[in-house]
Amino acid sequence: MSERDSFGAFLVGFVVGGLTGAVVALLFAPQTGEETRTLIKDKSIELYDKAGESIEMTYSQAEKAANEAVKQAESFLNQAKVRAEEVQKQGQVMLEEQKAKIESKVKKVAKIDEEPLA
């Protein structure tokens, strides 16, 4: 989460710093109007390109984070499946043990019922 916050702060600082620098350069530049318009045009194209690069970088990082999240989710799912199979096997063993105990007791009760009363 802090990586996202620091990157967002960097991006905002980058844009604000670029705009501030452009404004200061225009105010203190000893140029004609035509030269200033050309400079503004060039700087705006440059800023647009840098913003596009920043957007591409952000998209790439988001895509990497999404892929990592998918991998982690798949890993957790596989772990859950393995654990569920283990629990099922343990449950089956317990069921068989209880079934054997019950059958044993039923046989004992049946033997007692079969014995003649003396």
C-alpha positions in Angstrom: 0.0 0.0 0.0 2.8 2.4 0.8 4.4 1.8 -2.6 1.2 3.0 -4.2 1.1 6.1 -2.0 4.7 7.0 -2.6 4.3 6.5 -6.4 1.1 8.7 -6.4 2.9 11.4 -4.4 5.8 11.2 -6.8 3.5 11.5 -9.8 1.7 14.5 -8.3 5.0 16.2 -7.4 6.3 15.5 -10.9 3.3 17.1 -12.6 3.1 20.1 -10.2 6.9 20.6 -10.5 6.8 20.5 -14.3 3.9 23.0 -14.5 5.6 25.3 -12.0 8.9 25.2 -13.9 7.1 25.9 -17.1 5.3 28.9 -15.7 8.4 30.4 -14.1 10.4 29.9 -17.4 7.7 31.7 -19.3 7.5 34.6 -16.9 11.3 35.2 -16.8 12.1 34.4 -20.4 13.1 37.4 -22.6 11.4 36.1 -25.7 8.9 37.3 -28.3 5.3 36.1 -28.3 5.9 33.8 -31.2 8.9 32.2 -29.5 6.9 31.9 -26.2 4.0 30.2 -28.0 6.5 27.8 -29.7 8.1 27.1 -26.3 4.7 26.5 -24.7 3.7 24.1 -27.5 7.0 22.2 -27.2 6.8 22.0 -23.4 3.2 20.9 -23.6 4.1 18.1 -26.0 7.0 17.1 -23.7 4.7 17.2 -20.7 2.1 15.1 -22.6 4.7 12.5 -23.5 6.0 12.3 -19.9 2.5 11.9 -18.6 1.9 9.1 -21.2 5.1 7.4 -20.0 3.9 7.8 -16.4 0.5 6.3 -17.3 2.1 3.4 -19.1 4.4 2.8 -16.1 1.5 2.9 -13.7 -0.5 0.5 -15.9 2.4 -1.8 -16.1 2.8 -1.8 -12.3 -1.0 -2.3 -11.8 -0.9 -5.2 -14.3 2.1 -6.8 -12.4 0.2 -6.4 -9.1 -2.9 -8.0 -10.6 -0.9 -10.9 -11.9 0.7 -11.4 -8.6 -2.7 -11.3 -6.8 -4.0 -13.9 -9.2 -0.9 -16.1 -8.5 -1.5 -15.8 -4.8 -5.2 -16.5 -5.1 -4.4 -19.7 -7.1 -1.8 -20.7 -4.5 -4.3 -20.2 -1.7 -6.9 -22.1 -3.6 -4.5 -25.1 -4.1 -3.6 -25.0 -0.4 -7.3 -25.0 0.5 -8.0 -28.0 -1.8 -5.1 -29.9 -0.3 -6.3 -29.1 3.2 -9.8 -30.1 2.3 -8.6 -33.4 1.0 -6.6 -34.0 4.2 -9.6 -33.2 6.3 -11.8 -35.5 4.2 -9.4 -38.4 4.6 -9.2 -37.8 8.4 -13.0 -37.7 8.5 -13.2 -41.0 6.6 -10.7 -42.7 8.9 -12.7 -41.5 12.0 -15.9 -42.7 10.4 -14.5 -46.1 9.7 -13.1 -46.3 13.3 -16.5 -45.4 14.8 -18.3 -47.8 12.4 -16.0 -50.6 13.6 -16.6 -49.7 17.2 -20.4 -49.7 16.7 -20.3 -53.0 14.8 -18.2 -54.5 17.6 -20.8 -53.4 20.2 -23.7 -54.6 18.1 -22.0 -58.1 17.9 -21.5 -58.1 21.6 -25.2 -57.2 22.2 -26.2 -59.9 19.7 -24.1 -62.5 21.5 -25.7 -61.6 24.8 -29.2 -61.9 23.3 -28.4 -65.3 21.8 -27.1 -66.8 25.1 -29.7 -68.9 26.8 -30.9 -67.7 30.1 -29.9 -70.2 32.7 
